[in-house]
Amino acid sequence: MKKIITGLGLTALLCMLAFTINISEPLAIGSDLPKSDLKMQDVNGKMTSIKEAAKENGVLVMFSSNTCPYVVKNQDRTRAIAAHAIKKNVGVIILNSNEAYRSKDDSFDAMKAYSNNQQYKWNYVVDKNHEIADAFGANRTPEVFLFNKNMKLVYHGAIDDNPTDATAVNKEHLKIAINELTEGKQIAVTKTKSVGCNIKRIK
């Protein structure tokens, strides 16, 4: 009996390890932008890529959704930071990678309605089969990746240090990183912890 239990325990451990190995690690700072040419459907009906969304000083890639409570709490900040990035000549593209919810709250029609309601002036695209999220090792919404003009990752993590309360923010990490990037300075804080909903992947 003891041997059977030990065997089951070992099997369970191996399964856990296999599952862990299959989860991609997030892109390391300094990494090249992966799958930059992959075309994705934008809510405006056109096909676009991250490379096409980029501007002179780089590109901000944000993984988001329509109904995640953390996304909702960050709606005003999302619009503000996206507008700031564009003002600084950094392109913006928001990806919805919730493939398991594509027939629910994150359907293409729901994305179009959400984008219209939020008055997005930047790309909001379907990350089909969470291909980009997998390549980036992205796991949450919202989660941001900032790339410089050479398409190298310079910042990854959260918009700021208080995702649940905009009135209690002490550090606007992403805004600071964008400013440092566009002013030719070294990024002081390159990684922070993103807090949000898990990306809803298909199994």
FENJOGI-V991437 format. One record per residue. RES is the residue in three letters. SS is DSSP state (a for helix, b for strand, c for the rest). Layout:
res: (RES	RES)
ss: (SS	SS)
This chain:
res: (MET	LYS	LYS	ILE	ILE	THR	GLY	LEU	GLY	LEU	THR	ALA	LEU	LEU	CYS	MET	LEU	ALA	PHE	THR	ILE	ASN	ILE	SER	GLU	PRO	LEU	ALA	ILE	GLY	SER	ASP	LEU	PRO	LYS	SER	ASP	LEU	LYS	MET	GLN	ASP	VAL	ASN	GLY	LYS	MET	THR	SER	ILE	LYS	GLU	ALA	ALA	LYS	GLU	ASN	GLY	VAL	LEU	VAL	MET	PHE	SER	SER	ASN	THR	CYS	PRO	TYR	VAL	VAL	LYS	ASN	GLN	ASP	ARG	THR	ARG	ALA	ILE	ALA	ALA	HIS	ALA	ILE	LYS	LYS	ASN	VAL	GLY	VAL	ILE	ILE	LEU	ASN	SER	ASN	GLU	ALA	TYR	ARG	SER	LYS	ASP	ASP	SER	PHE	ASP	ALA	MET	LYS	ALA	TYR	SER	ASN	ASN	GLN	GLN	TYR	LYS	TRP	ASN	TYR	VAL	VAL	ASP	LYS	ASN	HIS	GLU	ILE	ALA	ASP	ALA	PHE	GLY	ALA	ASN	ARG	THR	PRO	GLU	VAL	PHE	LEU	PHE	ASN	LYS	ASN	MET	LYS	LEU	VAL	TYR	HIS	GLY	ALA	ILE	ASP	ASP	ASN	PRO	THR	ASP	ALA	THR	ALA	VAL	ASN	LYS	GLU	HIS	LEU	LYS	ILE	ALA	ILE	ASN	GLU	LEU	THR	GLU	GLY	LYS	GLN	ILE	ALA	VAL	THR	LYS	THR	LYS	SER	VAL	GLY	CYS	ASN	ILE	LYS	ARG	ILE	LYS)
ss: (c	a	a	a	a	a	a	a	a	a	a	a	a	a	a	a	a	a	a	a	a	a	c	c	c	c	c	c	c	c	c	b	c	c	c	c	c	c	c	b	b	b	c	c	c	c	b	b	c	a	a	a	a	c	b	c	c	b	b	b	b	b	b	b	c	c	c	c	a	a	a	a	a	c	a	a	a	a	a	a	a	a	a	a	a	a	a	c	c	c	b	b	b	b	b	b	c	c	a	a	a	c	c	c	c	c	c	a	a	a	a	a	a	a	a	a	a	a	c	c	c	c	b	b	b	b	c	a	a	a	a	a	a	a	a	a	c	c	c	b	b	c	b	b	b	b	b	c	c	c	c	b	b	b	b	b	b	c	c	c	c	c	c	c	c	a	a	a	c	c	c	c	a	a	a	a	a	a	a	a	a	a	c	c	c	c	c	c	c	c	b	c	c	c	c	c	b	b	c	c	c	c	c)
